[in-house]
């Protein structure tokens, strides 16, 4: 390209008016079927493209423990009350991480990742960050089968 071609101040629009990005982006929008995920009995429609707000909030959330930050980020991806519903259903932090990895990758390139691969990526990220993968919690039957210590009388022997 020549310097004249790159000189944006002197470029004229084909119709002589302003550059209409609304029309341009509408033409560029993906027209394929919307991707959906199902979680805790609800179906969530993923956006056609990763919202900029989601990307910006992901960067900011790296060091945040504020649930309102997570709510705001998820709102742009799956809707208003997803985080609260998931938390009420007993979602773990690992499960949330796997869902976020899967959803973000699926929005970027539909069909590019499996749920299993998203879980592997989550574990790799935590291992790289110095966090060991969380051990599986024993199920209720296992916890109940453990012998219990008897409470003492409070006297020392």
Buried (B, 14 or more C-beta within 10 A) or exposed (E): EEEEEEEEEEEEEEEEEEEEEEEEEEEEEEEEEEBEBEBEEBEBEBBBEBBEEBEEBBEEBEEEEEEEBBBBBBBBBBEEEBBEBBEEEEBEEBBBBBBBBBBBBBBEEBEEBEEEBBBBBBBEEBEEEEEEEEEEEEEEEEEEEEEEEEEEEEEEE
